[in-house]
Every structure is written in structure tokens, then in C-alpha cells.
């Protein structure tokens, strides 16, 4: 039985792509006692409420992670928090850096403090591959958030609250993903390619949801959980979507990397590997009187988990098969 069964669960950013998929899944399969959706967009909440109907387990909160007082109200009686709220667009964050920090960094601090104040049992914060060796403000803000959530276990000290992080790559077909863009432009016969060498990690939305559910079962507090997922080249992705389209090279955008990374070589010495995931162990983990010791084998000293050196690459046919799952998500 999942740790989440019969729990009171709150999701920040609950009307985003991940939040909605996570909530649908736990309502149908996990049997939570109560599910609270916190987001700042009343229209998205209205639309989601229309979809879910009058399920007596649901609670709806208009609120912003920038507002600690509102979080403390919303966290009353909550056992579990999934922190999915974030400012995620790379170019938007570069143009609005103060707003990015207010949401992604100060918002993370507010979630941590509110969770401790209200005695939440477990919190998982969603991260991104852009947080490892960041090259843009969005990635830097999420790296800072990751460190805050890991350190939050020290702030919680001997109380019940524990924090962990889930870090994964691009979600196939999510808002802002290149997949909807390529599909929309396919009929023009021309696809924009930033650089023919570019590679990316990919995960489906159902896989991301399941990974978070499983991480709640495994967490002790302080871990950064990273799934073992495939890479693709941008040119193979373009061919899978529009095989007859011409590629127009437009160059890498500001803050963009040729290849993404989820675990840097600097973190190899504290990373363990299992069949389905990597776990980055916290540098300091004495809040329970002993070190966090996840199951798994140590990786090589020079290991780095990067999209170009990944040992799992999808070919064009496999990409098409992966994209076909979008219709059922």
C-alpha cells in the first residue's frame, strides 16, 4: 500500500500539468483521505473543478507560495505536501529575475517554514535537470530551492517533518515543451533547430507522477531522487514528428545548454544507483541521529548523468512510440 493512502495531501501548483495529472492519479488509485489544490489562478481552478466534479475529498485554495500566512492556513491538517508551484520558463525568468526568485526561492522557504509550523509529515519538491550546473536563472533558482529543501530537515530537527526532492528532465508534451511546437509547425514544412548536436532527457507525465508517488514510499529525508530515463537528440525528435520537414538552424538561446545534466561529477561521491533511479545523498544528514542510507550501489567517482553521455538513447521509431502515448495521457 502506498504511503499516500488515507493521507491528507496538498499540492502547490495544483492546476499545472503535473499537479493535475498527480491529483487525477491519486484520486483514482491511491485512496487519499483528503486532497487540497493550491494555486493562484481561479480560472484554472474553476476548469479543473468542473472536470473533477463534486468529489467530497477535494478542497480548493486560491493562494500563492509567496504568501507564508496563506500557506500556513492551507497546511492545517495536512500530512503530505507536493510542491509543484514554480516559475518555469527560462526566458521569462531571465527577463523577470526578481519575480523568479520570489516564487522559486522565497516560495520554497515559505513552504518549508509552513510545513514545519503545521506538522506536515513529508514534503517532496519538484526540481529540474536545469538545476544541475545551472546556466540560467531558472536553473540557479531551482538549485537554491533544492538546497533549501534538503537543509529544511535540519530546521525541522526532531519534529516529524521531512523534506526530499525529485529531479527529472523534460516532460513529453507538457506546456512549453518543444513537442507541441514541432507538431504545430510540422504543416509548414520547416522546423526550427537550435543546434544539431543538442540532446535532452525525456519522461512522460504518468512516469513522473509514479516516480513521485514511489519517492514518498522511499524517502527518509534529504535525498534528491533522479529517475533513470532516456535521452534523444533534437534532430531525431524533429524527424520523428515531421520526417519531411526542412530544419532551419536558429542557434542556442540565452541560458540554454547543448546538453542537460541531472547529476554533476561533483555529486558522484554521494550518489547511489538502483535499477530505476539514482539517489543523491545529503552532505549532512544527522537530524535523526544518523546518516541517510538509501539502498543501491555507489556510482563511479567520475560519474555524471548527462543527456549526451546517457547509456539510454531513443531512436526515431522509439520516439514515435513514446509520442503516441501523449494521446492517452
N, C-alpha and C positions, 0 to 999 in steps of 0.2 A: 504494500500500500504506500502511496506517495506521502511524503511528509506534509504536503499541502492539503491532504484530505481533512475535512472538518475544521479547517483553519479560517480565520477572518483575514482576508487578503486585500491589500490596497495596491493599485498600480498607478504610479505617476506617469503622465503622458499616456493615459489610458485610452485615448481616442486616436493615437498614431497607428501606423501599420503594425508594429509589433504588439502594442498594447491590445488592440482589438483581436488579433489572432490568438494571443495568450489567453485573453478572457473567454473567448469562444471555446477554446480547448479545455480550460479548467472547468467551465460550467458543464460541459458535456461529458468529460471523462474523469475528473478528479474529485468531484463532490465536495467542494468547499462549503463551509457554513455560511460565509458572507463574502461578497466581492464588492469592493469600493473602487470607483473610477474617478480619478482626479485629473482634470485638465482645465485649460483656461479658455477653450473655445466652446461657447454654448451651442453653436450650430452643429458642430461635430458631435457633441453630446446628444443633442436632440435627435440627430440622424441615427446614431448608434442605439439610442433608447428605442426608437421605432423598430429597428432591426431585432433587438433582443426581446422586446415585449415586456410584460409586467412580471418578470421573474422576482419573487419575493426575496431572493438572496442579494439582489443588487442595491447598491447605494451610489448616489451621484454627487460629486463635489466639484463645483467651479472653484478653481484655485490655481495658484502659481507657486512653483518651488522657491521662488524668490521671497515668499511671504512665510516666515517661520511660524508666526502665530496661527495662520490658516492650516499649516501642516500639523501643528500640534492638535488642533481641533479635529482634523480629519483622521489622525492616527489613534484617536481614542478607541480602545477596544480592538485594535488591530494586532494580529500575530505576525504577519508577514508583509513585507513591502518589496515590490519590484520597481526599481527606479529606472524608468524608461524615458522620462522627460529630458529633452536636451535641445539645444540649438545646433543643428547638424550640417547645414550647408556650408561648405568650405569658403566659397566666395562671399557669402553673406557675413560670415564671421570675420573675414578679413576687413570688410567694409564697416562693420559694426562691432569693433572689438570689445567695447565696454559692455554691450548687451550680451555678448558671448560669455564673458567672464561672469556677469551677474547670474546667468542661468546655469552654466555648466560647472562653475567653481563654487560661487557663493550658494547656489541652489543645492549643490551636493552637501556643503556644510550644514545647510538648514535641514536637509533630510536626515543627516547623521544625528544632529542635536535633538530633533523632534522624535526620532526613533528611540533614542536613549531615554528622553524625558517621559515617553509614554510606554516604555517597557516592551517595545516590539521585539519579538524573538529573533527573527532572521531577516536580513536585508540583502538583496542582490542588486547591484548596479550594473547596467549595461554599458559596455565600453565599445571600442572600435580598433581595427588594425592601425588606424592613423595615430593612435596613442603611443605606439612603439617607435622610438627615434623620430619624434614628430617633426614635420617640415612646414606646418601651418598652424595657425592659432587654434583652430578647432581641435586638431590632434593634441596640441600642447595643453589645452584646457581639459581634455579628457584624460590625459596623463596625470594632470594635477588632481582631477576628480578621483582617478583610480587610487592614487596615493592617499588621498583623504579617507576613502572608504576602508582601505587596509588599516590605516592608523586609527580609524574610528574604533577598532577593537580595543586599543589602549585606553581611549577615552571612556569606553563602556566598562573597562576594568572588570570588576567582579559581578556586575549586573548581567542579566540574561541576554542582552542584545549582542548579536554577532553580524558582521558585515563581510561580504565577499563580492567579487567582480567577475562578470562574464565578458570576454573579449572575443569578437568574431569579425569576419570580413564582410564584403558587400552582400546584401540580401537580394537575391534574384527578383527583379520585377518591382522592388519597393519604390516609393516615391523618390524621385531624384536619381534613380538608377539609370545607367546607360541603356538598359534593355528596352524600356518603353520609348526612349528617344530613338534608338535604332529602328524599332518597329514602326514608329511614326514616319521616319524619314525613308524607310525602305522603298516606298512607292515613288519617291523622287529619283531613285536610281543612283544617289550619291550619299555616302555615309562619311561623317567627319571622324578622322582618326587622329588622336593627339600625337602618338608616336608608335611606329610599328613594333617596337621592342616591348611595349607596355604589357604587364601581366597583373592579374588581380585574383584574390581569393574569392570564392563564391559559396554561399549557403542558402538554402531555401528557407522560407518563413516557417513552415512546420518544423524543419530541423532546428532552427534557432529556438523556437518555443520549447521543443522537447529537451534541448540542451539546458535551458534554464530550469525546467522542472527537475531534471536529473541532478543539476548542481545544488538545488536546495536539499536533496537527499544526502549529498556527499559532503557538503561544506562543514568545516569546523570553525571557520572564521579567518579572514585574511588572505585566502587564496585568490589568485587570478586564474580562472578556468578558460582554456583555449581549445576549441574543437579541432580535430584533425579533418580538414576539408580540402577540396580540390582547388587547383588554380586553372586559369585559362589565359591565353593570350588575347589581346583586344582584336587582333586580326582574325583569329579563329572564331571569336564571338560574332564579329561582323559577318563572316562568311556563313555561319550557322543561321543567322537571321535573314540575310539578304545576299544569297550567293552570287547574284548577277550585278550587284551594285558596285560602282566605282568608289575607291577610297580616296578621300581628299585629306591630305596631311595638314593639320592646323596648328600643331605644336602644343607642348605641355603648358597647361595653365598655371598661373601663380599658385604656389603652395602645393602643387601636385607632384607625386613621385612617379618614377618609371615603374617601380615595383613596391608593393606593400609589404609590411612586416608585422607579425604579431608577437614574436619573441625575439629580442635582440641578443647578440652574443654576450652582452654584459649580464643578462639574466640567466644564462645557461647553467651556471653553477648552482642555481636554486630552482631548476626546472626538472620535473619528473614526467614520464610519459607512460600512458596506458594504451590499450588498443584503440580507443576512441577520442582521447583528449590529452592535452598537456596541462600541467598544473604548475604555476609559478608560486613558489612558497614564499611567504613574507620574510623579510630580512630579520625582523624581530617579532616573536610570537609568544611572549611569556605571560600573556594576560590570564591564562588558565593554569599557570604554574609549570608549563612545559611547552615544547615546540610543536607546531602543527606538522603532522607527519602523514601526508596523503600516500595512498598506495601507488606503486608504479616504480619504474626503473629510471635511474639518472640518465640524462642525455649527455652527449659528448661535450667536452669542455669548450669547443669552438662552435657549438651548435647555434644556429639562428634560423628561425622559422620565417622564411621569406617567400613571396609568391613566385619568384623566378627560379628558386632552387628547391621548391617543393617537389617531393617524390611522387606526387599525385597530380597529373595534368589530364584534363579532359580534351579529347579530340573533337572534331566538328560534329560527328554523329552523336557523341555523348552529350555535347552541349545542347543539341536539338532535343534530345530526350529529356534533359533537365528542364529546358524551357517549356516543354509540353506539360510539365506538372503545374505551371502557373495557372492553367485553366481550372484546376481543381482546388486551388488554394483559397 
